[in-house]
């Protein structure tokens, strides 16, 4: 079944086998101004429930940075989610949405002392760190709080690796967690992140063994005085872009097996509680980014490759196309006819504003200005990445479709 689009450029329809019927009908019925993000809150709820069922007992902290829409936070709050935040503004967002401060983790390892003090004044008592200087700031400005130390991972297998910006090596983590206890803080445990859009289910295994080594080292060196209680598995669970991904069950099975091996029953360090920080997995597949073609051009008369310029780009929410790391599935309002290779670019006067020129997308040959282009699984790290007025382009709006209760 297809939903017929209205308005300029709506020469065809959105295929409901690829786009949820509620999103397709909203776009058809309202013909929203582009660019915009359309989010089905039903999918947000479905993904949260699926993750809690796949990893029973693990505390879920939604990574607010992935998509900080109030309606998303509200849905997840009602489902019992906890929240991973990166700034005082995200703390305020959660608190104003009725999230208890006890359910907020300040997971950014790079914080101003003033921001730590502010979050502490608002009731936040769980903080991440990965360096002695950050630990000192937490001890001074959030006394008695619980802390967890982030350790390094390789990021291998991830479409959006997180490099070496975050985390420390295992030996340093042991030193820092012992220092946290000496500073009057509560060392809760260890965290890591195997990289965003991680398509290799085996990557949690070496990270869990590193975490186990840190916990055992803390236990041994403190002679049991300091007992870590938890491991934060981070995010990394993927969305559906162009590349195939394993099922959630495959991730859960791989993590469960690695956890059981890394933390055998009766081990000195004990079996820790688990936490996860999903962002992309919860919201990416819930949303589509609806755009309009501004221009189709060629660079010389015989060029077989067209340049297709959209009304949004790298600076308008598609930052994850830098390096062509994230490759969205793309539909157009003229799908169904002959296609040819294109370069996809944004509307700004900046040469960096090119999304895809190496990965050859093929789009309809009759595509023209005012036609509609829809990027699927675009609910994560799009609107949140929009610049505020670069070249005069305003951040795109988001339309959240209410829960249906189905």
N, C-alpha and C positions, 0 to 999 in steps of 0.2 A: 504494500500500500504506500502511496505517496501523498504528501500534503502540498497543495498548489500554493506557490508563493505569490504575493501581491506586490504591486509597486514597480518602480523603474528597475529594469534589469532582471526581473523575475520571469525569465523565459522558460524555466522548467520547474522542478519541484525538489523537495527534500525527501529522500528515500527513508521511510520509517524503519527499514531493516538496518540502517546505519545510525539514524538519529532517533532518539526516544520520541514517541508520539507526542508527549506533552510539550517538549521543546519545539518540535516541528510545527505543532499547531499554534503555539504562542508566536513564533516567528511569522507564520502565515497570516494569523488573525490580526496581529498588531503592527507588522512591518516596522520593527523598531529602527530608529536611527542608528547608523553604523559609525564607528565600530562599537560593539557592545558584547558583553558576556552574558549568556543565559545559563542559569544553574538550576538543575532539578534537585531540590532538597531531599526527595525520596532516595536518590542515589547516595547522598551523603549518609543518610541513616542506614541504608542497606550495607554500605562499606564498613561502617563502624560496627554494626552487629556481626558481620562476617568475620572481622578481625578478632573481635572478642571471643567468638566461637572457635576460631582456629587456634588462638593462643589463650586458652582458658587460664584465668588467674593472673595474667599479665596486666599491669596497670597501663591504660592507654592515655597518653598525653598528646592531644592533637597539636601539631606544629602550626601555630596561628599564622606564621609568616607565609604559609602556602596560599592561604586565602582568608583574609581577616573580615569577611563580610559578617555583619551582625547576625543575620539570619542563620548562617552556618554555625556560628558560636552558640546561638540559642538552641538549635536542634541538638547539637552535641552535648550541651549542658544538660538538656532534659534526658538524654540517654545515659548520663552518668559519666561522661568523659572528663578527664583531667586535661590540662592545657600547658603546652610548652611555649614560653614566650621569649622574645629577643630584645625587648625594650620596655621602658616605662609606659609608652603609649599602648602597647599590647596588654600590659597589666591592667591599665585603666579600662581598656575595651572589655576585658573579661570580667572585671569587677562590676562594671556598669551593667553588664549583661546578667548579673546575678550569680556569677561563678564564685564560690568561696575561695578565699586566698589560700586555704589549705590544699586546694586542687591545682595550684599554679606552680610550675617549675620554671625558674629563670635559667634557661638552658644555654644562653649565649655565654661563651667563655671570655668575652671582651666587653667589660662593663666599666663605666665611670664610677668612681667612688660615690658620687652624688646620686647616681641611679640605683646603686645598691642600697644606699641609705633610704631613698624614697620607697623602693619596693619593700624594704623591711618595715617602714612606717605604715605601709598598706597591708601588712600581715603576711607577706611572702616569707617562707622559711626554708626553701629548697633552692640551692644554687649550684651551678656547674662551674668548674675551674680547670685549668690545665697548666698553671704556672705558679711559682712562689709569690710573684707580685700580685696576682689576682687573688690568691688565697689570703694575703695580708689585708687586701681591701675588704674582703668579705668578713674576716675576723674582726676588723675594726668597726665596720658599718652594719653588720648583721650578726651580732654576737649570739652564740648558742645555736645558730642555724645548722640545718643538715646540708651536707655538701657531697658532691660526687665528682670524681676526677675523670676527665676524658682522655682516653689513650689513642694513639695513632693507629690508623689502618692504611692499607695501600690504595683503596679505591678501585682496585682492579675489578673489571666486569661491570662497572657503572657507566651509564651514558653521561652522567653529570658528576664526575669525581669531585671530591671535596679537598683534594690536595693536602698539603701539610700545614695549612693555616690553623687547623684545630687539632688539639691533642698533644700528648707528650709520650715519651717512651715508657716502657713498663717500669724500669728501675726508678725513674724520676717519679712516676705515679706512686710507687710505694713510699718514697721519701715524703712526698707531698701529703699523702693521706695520714701518715704518722704525725706530720707537722700540724695537720688540721686538728687532730685530737689534742695535741699539746697546746694549741691555741684556743681551746675551749669550744671548738666546733664539734658537730656530730658527723663523723665520716660515714655516710650512708653506703657508698659503693663506687662502682666504676661504670663509665659509659663509653660508647664508641659509635661510630657511624660508618657503614661500609660503602657509602656513596649513594647518591640519589639516582633513581631509576636503575636499581641494581638488578641485572637479569641473570646473575649467577647465584643460585641458591646456596652454593657451598661457601660463599664468602663470610657467612656468620660463624663458621666453624673455627677458623684460626683466630678470629676476634674473641670468641668466647674462651678459647684456651689462653689467650693473652690475659683476659680479664681474670680467669681462674688463677693464673700465676701471680697476678698482682694481689689478689685476695689472700692467697696462701702466703705470699711474702709479707704482707702486713700482719697476718696472724702469727707467723713465725718470729718476726723481728720484735713484735710487741709482746711475745710470750703469751698470746691470747688476750692481752689487755684490750686491744682494738679489734672488734669483730665487725667486718663489713657485712651488710645485709642484702645488698641488691646489685643487679646489673641492668643497666639501661641499654637496650639493643639498638637504640636510635631509630632512624627511618630506613628508607631504601626500597620499600615495597613499591612495585612499579605500576604505571598506568598503561593503557593500550594506545601506543603510537604505531609507527609503521612496523617495527620489529616485533616478532613473536615474543611472548613472555610466558614463564611457567605459571601454573595455577597457584592460588594462595595455599592450597593444601600441600603443594610441593615445598613451598617456603616453610610452612609450619612443621612439616615432617623433618626437614633438614635442620631447622633450628632446634626442634625437640630432641633429635638424636645427638646433636653436638652438645647441647646443654647437659644431657644425661652423662655423656662421656667426660665432659670437662669438669663436671661437679658430681662425682660419684657419691652415692649415699654413704655416709660415714666418713667423708673427707674432713680434714682438719678445719678447713675454712667454712664448712657447712654448705648447704644448698641455698643459694640466694633467691630472693624474690626477683621477678622480672618486670621490666617496664619497656614500653615501646613509644616512639615518637613519630607516628605516621603523619604525613602532610599530603604529599602527592597522591598516595593510594586512596585517601579519603575523598578528595575533592576533584582530582583531575578529570576522571571519567564522568563526573556529574555535570560538566559544563561544556558549552561550545562557544567559540569566538566567532561572531557574525560580522563580516566585513564587506566592503564594497570595492570594486575595481575602480581606480582613479584613471589609469592610463595603461594602454598596451602599445608597445613600440618595438622597433628593431634598431640595431646599431649600424647596419648597412643594408642596401637594397636587397641583396641576395641572402641575407641572414635567415637561417632556418630556426634560430632560437629567438623567442620573443621575451621581452622584459615586461613583466606584469607587476604594476605598482598598486599596492593596496592602500586603504585609508588608515591602516595601522601597521606598525613594524617593530623594529628592535626597541625603539624608545617608547612605543605605545603598548607594551606588554609582552612582546615576543623576544625578550632578552635571552631566553634559553635556546634560541636559534643561533646565537653566537657560536662560531665553530661548527654550526650545523649539528649540535649535540642532540637536541630533541627534534625529532622529525614527526610533525603532526600528520594525521590523515586529513585529507582535504577534499571537500565537495564544492561544486560550483552550480550555479543556476542554469548552466547549459550542458550538464553532464549527459552523456549518451551518444554523442557524435564523435567525429574524428578528433584526435588529440595530437599535440606536438610538444616538444621540449620548451621549458620556460625557465627564466630566472625570476625569483620572487623577491620583491623589494618593498620598502615602506615609503611613506610620502615626504619624509623630511629632507632638508638640504644638508644631509650628512652622508658621506660615502660609506660609513659603517652600517648604514641602515639598509642592509641587504640580508635577507634571511637565508635564501638557498640559491647557490649558483654552482656548487659542485655536485650535490645530490640532484639528479635531474628529475624534477617533477614534470609530468606531462599533463597539460590541461587542454580543454576544448579549443580547437582552432578558431572558432567563431566567438571566443570570449572577448568582451569589449567593455568600455567604460560604463559604469552604473550596474554591471552585473554583480551578483552576490557570490561571495566565497565564504565557506564555513569551515573552520578548523575544529576538528573533533578532539575530545579529551583535553580541553583547554582550560579546565577549571582551576588548575594549580599554577602558581607563579606566572600569571599573566596580568590581571588587573593590579596585583600587588607590585609588579615591576614597572607600571606606567610612570613616566616622568610627569611632573606637574608643570606643564606649559612649555616644554621644549619646542621651539619653533612656533609657539602659539597653539599647539595641539593640546587639548584638555584630556585628562585621564578618562578612559571609557567608563560608562556606567555598567552596573551589573543588575540583572533582573533575576530575582530568586523566585522560582515557582514553588508554591507552598506544598507542604506534605499532604498526600492524599489519604494516608492511612492504610494504603494497600500493602 
